[in-house]
Amino acid sequence: MSLSPLRNRLELTSQQKLMIFILSMSLYGISNMITELLPEFRVGPVELKVEYFIFIPLIFAILFNSLYAAIGASVGEMIFGELLLGQFGGISELEKFIQFSLAVFVAGMLVRDPRNKRQLAVAAYVAIGIDQLLGTIVDIAKVYIGIEDLEAVPGLPQSILAIEGFSFLNAMVVSGTLFALLPTLYLVPRLYGKVEPLLGMKPRDGRAASSIKDFVTPRFIILAIVLAFVAAAAEFLAESDNAFFSWEWEADFGSGAFWISLAISIIVFIAAIAVIRARKKQKPKGESLS
């Protein structure tokens, strides 16, 4: 068998990349709406809450394309979790966008074989670890620089290092295990090989995915460091009352804004699924992905 047809199937078309972007954006946007409805619990200094369902973009990054899944999820959070709810933080949104996209992208690229549970476990903790670690470093820097006051937590020492360190470990243990590791280990092996044909794609394996050495290069490391500094600078500007383009919806829609945002994200997701199904039916009967 010639390798050229196989290589063509492994390379995504612009339409496939767009569909991955839209699916990740809409589905993660829906999950953000759901987390807004979930209650928060506090046991002493321990705060138990669902910050995000990071396993959703992570699954897209592992099974499909890491870059477009990561960017799509970040855009979905910005549109459905911020803009449509009338709470846009301006330049400070750049910090979350860069951190979250970088975390999901790196974690997705670490998985060469979606059937390997060890790789899936590492990717799950790397995704939430990068996002939480970068945010922790920025929060500590803001206090030491003096642009933000220390917010004491009952039951913890009056130290920003202790507070942020405990918060990081709490997020890694609670969110990293319950909302990253377990769903990823359960869903990825069951979806692998079944959802890719819907987009006309060949399932990823060790040959299709890039190895770690292929993307963790000096150039990538430098780019990641630069992006981290840009994210930190954006947050510093926002905390210094220079949150450019920030705005808040003055119209009093109450909880109606939430349901409007949720409805739009669901409509976008259903429309994307409908397009995929229509494209699949239009394929010639003799066409095969195997």
KOLTOR-356301 format. One record per residue (C-alpha): residue number from 1; residue in one letter; x negated, y, z negated. Coordinates in steps of 0.001 Angstrom, whole numbers. Each point is the difference from the previous one (the first is absolute). Example, Ala and Ser with C-alpha at 12.3 -4.5 7.8 and 13.67 -1.06 7.14 Angstrom:
<marros>
    n  res        X        Y        Z
    1    a   -12300    -4500    -7800
    2    s    -1370     3440      660
</marros>
This chain:
<marros>
    n  res        X        Y        Z
    1    m        0        0        0
    2    s    -1301     3416      881
    3    l     -698     2400    -2853
    4    s     1340     3062     1830
    5    p     3713     -787     -541
    6    l     -701     -654    -3688
    7    r    -1893     3266     -309
    8    n     2875     1889     1606
    9    r     2478    -1460    -2461
   10    l    -2172     1006    -2960
   11    e     -208     3600     1197
   12    l     3113     1932     -958
   13    t     1796     2193     2483
   14    s     1006     3562     -815
   15    q     3632    -1131     -351
   16    q     -964    -2688    -2509
   17    k    -2042     2478    -2023
   18    l     2918     2412        3
   19    m     2404    -2703    -1223
   20    i    -2393     -973    -2805
   21    f     -225     3671     -979
   22    i     3784      458      -20
   23    l      721    -3244    -1873
   24    s    -2580      781    -2675
   25    m     1199     3597     -288
   26    s     3703     -816     -320
   27    l     -264    -3083    -2215
   28    y    -2441     1648    -2398
   29    g     2228     3080       10
   30    i     2927    -2197    -1069
   31    s    -2110    -1523    -2773
   32    n     -885     3472    -1280
   33    m     3679      787     -285
   34    i      543    -3204    -1979
   35    t    -2789      802    -2454
   36    e     1744     3300     -770
   37    l     2969    -1985    -1323
   38    l    -2007    -2336    -2217
   39    p     -279      888    -3715
   40    e    -3240      612    -1866
   41    f     -967    -1651    -3280
   42    r    -2551     1123    -2582
   43    v    -1434    -2230    -2720
   44    g    -2310     2181    -2065
   45    p    -2664     1390     2334
   46    v      880    -2581     2642
   47    e     2303     1317     2740
   48    l     1664    -2673     2094
   49    k     1364     1323     3273
   50    v       56     -858     3673
   51    e    -2155     2607     1718
   52    y      278    -1476     3481
   53    f      492    -3255     1849
   54    i    -3477        3     1480
   55    f      388    -3568     1202
   56    i     2274     1192     2841
   57    p    -2602     1971     1985
   58    l    -2639    -2517    -1071
   59    i     1920    -2843     1644
   60    f      320     2038     3209
   61    a    -3734      767     -162
   62    i     -896    -3669     -431
   63    l     2345    -1465     2600
   64    f      -35     2712     2658
   65    n    -2317     3011      130
   66    s    -1668     1526    -3058
   67    l     -371     3536     1327
   68    y     3519      568     1319
   69    a     1607    -1760    -2967
   70    a    -1928     2186    -2455
   71    i      706     3286     1771
   72    g     3640     -945      586
   73    a      576     -709    -3699
   74    s    -1598     3308    -1022
   75    v     2115     1906     2508
   76    g     3097    -1822    -1237
   77    e     -701     1032    -3580
   78    m     -520     3603     1077
   79    i     3173      167     2110
   80    f     2494    -2067    -1998
   81    g    -1452      508    -3465
   82    e     -932     3667      282
   83    l     1311     2019     2949
   84    l     3560    -1337      140
   85    l      295      341    -3772
   86    g    -1131     3613      175
   87    q    -3137     -543    -2084
   88    f    -3016      623     2185
   89    g    -3228      717    -1861
   90    g    -1786     1651     2899
   91    i    -3723     -632      231
   92    s       93    -2256    -3065
   93    e     1822    -2582     2136
   94    l    -3239     -425     1920
   95    e    -1593    -1658    -3028
   96    k     2650    -2723     -232
   97    f       25     -459     3763
   98    i    -3760     -575      233
   99    q     -305    -2140    -3122
  100    f     2914    -2279      790
  101    s     -885     -386     3691
  102    l    -3620     -779     -815
  103    a      990    -2538    -2663
  104    v     2434    -1923     2210
  105    f    -2306      115     3033
  106    v    -3036    -1390    -1840
  107    a     2056    -2691    -1743
  108    g     1599    -1104     3265
  109    m    -3358     -219     1774
  110    l    -1429    -2195    -2767
  111    v     2356    -2849      928
  112    r    -1395    -2037     2883
  113    d     2346    -2958     -514
  114    p     3530      748    -1326
  115    r      259    -3608    -1171
  116    n    -2910      411    -2408
  117    k     1481      817    -3417
  118    r    -3346     1084    -1403
  119    q     -303     2678     2678
  120    l     3603     1057     -616
  121    a     -638      354    -3739
  122    v    -3104     2102      595
  123    a     1873     2215     2477
  124    a     2884      562    -2431
  125    y    -2248     1219    -2809
  126    v    -2233     1972     2359
  127    a     3009     1877     1406
  128    i     1342     1185    -3323
  129    g    -3513      313    -1446
  130    i    -1220     2473     2624
  131    d     3171     2087     -215
  132    q       17      121    -3798
  133    l    -3760      478     -356
  134    l     -146     2977     2351
  135    g     2967     1575    -1776
  136    t    -1623     -613    -3387
  137    i    -3262     1621     1074
  138    v     1847     3062     1292
  139    d     2047      329    -3219
  140    i    -3148     -207    -2146
  141    a    -1790     2549     2178
  142    k     2921     2446     -258
  143    v     -218      -21    -3801
  144    y    -3785      356     -107
  145    i       28     2786     2564
  146    g     2703     1747    -2002
  147    i     2808      321     2524
  148    e     2273    -2290    -2009
  149    d      574     -422    -3738
  150    l     -363    -3312    -1790
  151    e     3356    -1708     -513
  152    a     -290    -2097    -3137
  153    v     1639    -3409     -158
  154    p     1317    -1178    -3401
  155    g    -1990    -2966    -1265
  156    l    -3121      692     2055
  157    p    -3176     1947     -860
  158    q       -9     3650      997
  159    s    -2364     -649     2876
  160    i      704      324     3703
  161    l    -2272    -2961      688
  162    a     1926    -2218    -2423
  163    i     3386     1168     1269
  164    e     -797     -374     3686
  165    g    -1911    -3223     -553
  166    f     2930    -1556    -1840
  167    s     2402     1234     2673
  168    f    -2184    -1554     2710
  169    l     -190    -3368    -1764
  170    n     3728       69     -654
  171    a      724      636     3674
  172    m    -2387    -2751     1079
  173    v     1469    -2584    -2366
  174    v     3709      878      278
  175    s      437     1454     3492
  176    g    -2944    -1896     1460
  177    t     1317    -3364    -1135
  178    l     3778      396      182
  179    f      334     2244     3051
  180    a    -3117     -802     2025
  181    l    -1447    -3431     -756
  182    l     3065    -2196     -525
  183    p     2125     1297     2924
  184    t    -2991     -115     2341
  185    l     -914    -3570     -946
  186    y     3613    -1099      427
  187    l     1050     1849     3156
  188    v    -3061       83     2255
  189    p     -428    -3803      423
  190    r     3746     -346      634
  191    l      156     2819     2543
  192    y    -3255     -835     1741
  193    g      609    -1398     3460
  194    k     3739      755     -114
  195    v      278     3794      253
  196    e    -2859      715     2414
  197    p     1800    -1480     3062
  198    l     2818     2501     -569
  199    l    -2424     2728     1047
  200    g    -1545    -2133     2731
  201    m    -3167     -489    -2036
  202    k    -2196    -2981     -678
  203    p     -393     -744    -3753
  204    r    -3231     1218    -1557
  205    d    -2670    -2515     -958
  206    g    -3731      -32     -538
  207    r     -627      651     3695
  208    a     2487     2820      361
  209    a     -826     2006    -3106
  210    s    -3125     2071     -387
  211    s    -2511    -1260    -2504
  212    i    -1047     2097    -2976
  213    k    -3324      849     1636
  214    d     1827     1293     3067
  215    f     1678     2889    -1789
  216    v    -1921      550    -3260
  217    t    -2787     1811     1765
  218    p    -2032     3029    -1141
  219    r     2128     2117     2313
  220    f     3227    -1240    -1599
  221    i    -1365      488    -3528
  222    i    -1004     3578      786
  223    l     3412      662     1543
  224    a     1757    -1449    -3060
  225    i    -2063     2173    -2353
  226    v      748     3097     2072
  227    l     3730     -787      -28
  228    a     -111     -516    -3776
  229    f    -1605     3421     -457
  230    v     2598     1578     2303
  231    a     2779    -1598    -2055
  232    a    -1541     1275    -3242
  233    a     -474     3505     1421
  234    a     3634       93     1121
  235    e     1170     -925    -3494
  236    f    -2302     2582    -1602
  237    l     1424     2710     2259
  238    a     3541    -1046     -836
  239    e     -670      112    -3742
  240    s    -1611     3432      408
  241    d     3325     1436     1231
  242    n    -1107     -261     3613
  243    a     2436    -2693     1084
  244    f      404     1160     3577
  245    f     3249     -888     1759
  246    s     1607    -1237    -3219
  247    w     3725      506     -265
  248    e     3013    -1216    -1885
  249    w     3509     -459     1296
  250    e     2046     2796    -1538
  251    a     3341    -1411     1112
  252    d     1628    -1898    -2843
  253    f      733    -3350     1596
  254    g     -478    -1858    -3283
  255    s     -261    -3749      440
  256    g     1406      371     3508
  257    a    -3504      776     1340
  258    f    -1193    -3339    -1303
  259    w     2741    -1964     1768
  260    i     -500     1971     3219
  261    s    -3702     -855        4
  262    l      736    -3645     -768
  263    a     2600     -187     2773
  264    i    -2360     1523     2583
  265    s    -2812    -2403     -896
  266    i     2369    -2980      281
  267    i     1294     1234     3373
  268    v    -3556      369     1327
  269    f     -877    -3503    -1202
  270    i     3128    -1573     1523
  271    a     -609     1841     3277
  272    a    -3560    -1309      128
  273    i     1199    -3564     -613
  274    a     2638      402     2734
  275    v    -2643     1165     2482
  276    i    -2207    -2987     -850
  277    r     2857    -2445      476
  278    a      964     1624     3311
  279    r    -3584     -185     1256
  280    k     -218    -3663     -978
  281    k     3173     -869     1953
  282    q    -1341     1774     3096
  283    k    -3116    -2199      139
  284    p      -78    -2684     2705
  285    k      860    -3460    -1280
  286    g    -3293    -1396     1162
  287    e    -2074     2533    -1915
  288    s    -1691    -1441    -3072
  289    l    -2302     1281    -2695
  290    s    -1686    -3295     -684
</marros>
